[in-house]
């Protein structure tokens, strides 16, 4: 997977409906007919995606929240953003 620029800002698709239940985000994308369930770490990242924070700042928040290295957090956030972008749940901007 190509590296994700730390300056990119992930933005949620406005057509989604989502809730956090028992520590896990459930994301409904009616247009695609899909329901996505995120684990605890994915939910943490999802909740920090606000259209203002860059990938780099989300990585920093993940490092503060969990006992992970910068490399581990960077790889996880990049994969998360790429996967959710492919699924139509996120977009990115500079």
N, C-alpha and C positions, 0 to 999 in steps of 0.2 A: 504494500500500500504506500503511495507517495505521502511524504510528510505534509502535514496540514500547517499552513502559515499560522504562527501564534497571534498574528494581528487580526485574523478573521473573527467576525462576530457572528455566532450562530443565532438564528432567529426562528422562533416557533411558527409553524403554519397556523394562521389565524382561524382556519376552518376546523380545527380540532376541538374536541371536548376531552377534558382530563380531570382526574381526581387522584389524590393519594389516599390509599386505604391500607391500613396496617403496615405502613412504611414502604409500600410499593406503588408506583404510579401506574395507573391504567389510562391508556390513551386511545380514544376512539376517533377513527378517521372515517366518517360516514361515506364520503365520496368514493373512497377506495374499498369500503366494506371491511375494514380491518380493525382489530383491537390488539393493542400492544401492551405487554406487561413488563415493567422494568424492575430489575432487582434493586437492592438498597443503594448501591453505588450509582447505578444509572439514574435512579430517582434523585439522588443528591445532585448529579450533574444537571438533569432536566430542570430541577427547581432553580438552578443558577443561570439557566439560559433565559435571559430577560431582554435580549435585543440590544443590550448596552455593553455587557461584559464580553471581552475578547476570549478566545481560546486560552491564551496565556493566563488571564486572570482566573478563569475557571480551573485551570490546572493548579494554580496557587491555592485556591479554595479547597480543592480535593486533597492536596498535600496537607493542609491544615486539619482537615476533617479525618483523614485516615493515615495510617502509618505506611506510607508509600514513598518511593523515591521520585524525583522529578521525572526521570525517564519512564518509570512505570505509569505515573499519572499522565504524562504527555501522550504515551502510546494508547492508554485507555480512552482518554478524551478524544483523541484523533479518530480512533476506531468507532467510538460512540457517535460522534458527529457525522462521520462518513456513512455509517449504517442508517442513521435516522434521516439523513439527507436522501439517501437512495430510496428510503421508504416513503419519502414525501412529507415527513413530519417536521423537518428542519430545512432551512435555507441558510446561506452564509453571505455576509457582505463585508466589505473592507471597513 
